[in-house]
Amino acid sequence: RWQPPHQQQQVSQRQRRRRDHQAGHSSCPRIWASIELNMETPGFDLVPMLIGRYGSNMRRIAERTGSKVRIRGRGSGHLEMHSQQEAPTPLHVMVSADGDNLEEFRNAICMTLEEIQAAERRFLLHCKQKGIRVIDGPRYCWGSMTSRARQTLDDIMPLAPVRLGAESVATPSGRRSRD
């Protein structure tokens, strides 16, 4: 399929970054951020809605940005390798990218938030149609993230609430610290 030269260059840069990452040649540590989800009610299938038909939503974000987008935690259906159980954490979307891919990481977060916001609209409609009382409060919020991700996302942080009571940020060592 024909693409304009500037798009060919963008695609080749993404492919190069992906190939370098797979070969372990990334020059910067990975950055990541999680967005916790709170839209659970009988008859509402949030995870398949976010993933999209045959993974189309997650694949579209990954292909356009070179980032990884995964849904993990209780209710995700993803079994961890070591335990063969879902992770004992709240349901969340994890977005990660090479540390030298900050703009594409930011784009991946924005695209992920758009998918979550669309799911939230469908969730509220589902609850209204079924006569389910919706508890006030956020239906999604920022979870853990690296300090570099927080800096990169500073201007879009208001698009989702911060988890109540704990703004945890992962330090380069992987330990969580409070800001």
N, C-alpha and C positions, 0 to 999 in steps of 0.2 A: 504494500500500500504506500502510495506516495505521500511524503510529508515535506513541508517547507524546510529549508536548510536549518533555520534556528530551532525547529522542533527536533530535527534529526540530531543536532548537537546536544540538546537537553536529554534526549533519550540515551544517547551514547554516554553522556556523563553519568546518568543514573545507572546504566548497565555496568560501567567501569567501577563505580562505587560499590555496587552489589557484588561484582566479581571480586574486588579487592577485599570486601568484608568477608565473603565466603572463604577466601584464601587466608584470612587472618592478617591482612595488610593495612587495616585502617590506622590512620595516623593519630586519631583522637579516640578517647573512650566513648562508648555508646551513651547516649542520653535517652531518658525515658520519662514518661508521665503516665499516671493512671487516672481514670475517671470512674468513680464508683457509681453504680446504678441502683436505683430504688424504685422499680416499677414492676412489682410482683403482685399478681392477683390471678385467681382461677380463670382459665380460658384466654389469657393473654400471653403469647409466646414472644417474649422480648428478644431472646438470643437469636432465633432464626430471622427475626425481622432486621436486626442489626447486621447480621452476617450477609443477608441477601440470598436470593436464589442461587444455589450452587456456589456460594461464597462471593457473589458478584460485588457486593458493597466493599468488603474488606480487600478484595483483589484490586478493585479500581483505585482505592486509596494507596495501596502498596505500589501498584504499577506507576501511578502518577508522581509519587513522592520518593520512592525508594525506601520507605519506612516499613516497619513491621507493625501490624495491628492485630491484636489477639484479645479474645474474651476469655477471662479466667475467673475463678472463684466459685462459690456455692451457686449452683444453678446453671453454670456454663456448659456442663456436659463434658468438659475437658478433664481427662484423668491424668494426674501427674505421674511421671515415669516411676519414681521411687516408691510411691504408696499405692498407685493404681486407684486413687480416690481424687475427687475434686479438691482443690486447695481450700484450706479452712479459713478463707478470707471472704469478705463481701464480694458480690458479683461486681466485676469491673472490666473496663476496656483498657488494655495496656498498649501504648504507642511507643515505639522505640526507633532510634535511627543512629547512624554513625555520628560521632561528635562533630565532624566537619560538614555535616549536612543540616545546619540549623534552620535555614529557610524552608527546606522541604519538610523538616520535622514540624515546623510551625504550620505549614500547609496541611500536613496530615492531621494535626490536632484540630484545625478548623473544619476539615472535611468530616472528621469523626464527630465533632460537636453537632454538625448539621444533621448527621444520621441520627444521633441521640435525640435532638430536638424534634425531628420528624417522628421518631418512635414515641416521644412524650406526648405529642399531639394525638397520635393514634391511641395511646394508653388512656388519656383523658376522655376521648370519645368512647372508647370501649367501656370505661367505668360508668359514664353517663348513660349509655344504652342499656347496661346491665343493672343500673340502679345501685352501683357500688359506691359507697361513701369514700371519698378520697381524703386522706389525712393531709392537712396543711404541711408544707415543708418542701424541701428540694427533692426532686426525683432523680437528680444526678448531682454530683459534686466532685471537686478535685480530690484525688487521693494522694498517694505518695508520688514524689518526683525527685529527680536529681536537681541539685542547686543550679546547674547550668540550664536545665529545662525551665526552671522557674524564671531565670533571667531572660531566656528566649521568649517565654510566653507572657511576660509581664503585662503587655498591653492588652492581651485577651483574657487575662485572669478573671475579669469581671463577668465574662460570659457564663461562668458556672460558679455556684457558691463553693466556699472552702468548707471542708468537713468540719462540723462543729466540734470545738474543744481540742482539736489537734491539727495544727499545720505541720505535718511532718515532711521533712525533706531528706532525701538520702544523700549522705556525704560520699566522696569518691571511694571511701573504704567500704561502702555498702551499709554502714550503720546509719540509723535514723537520728536526726537531731531536730531540735525545735528552733524555728526562726524567731 
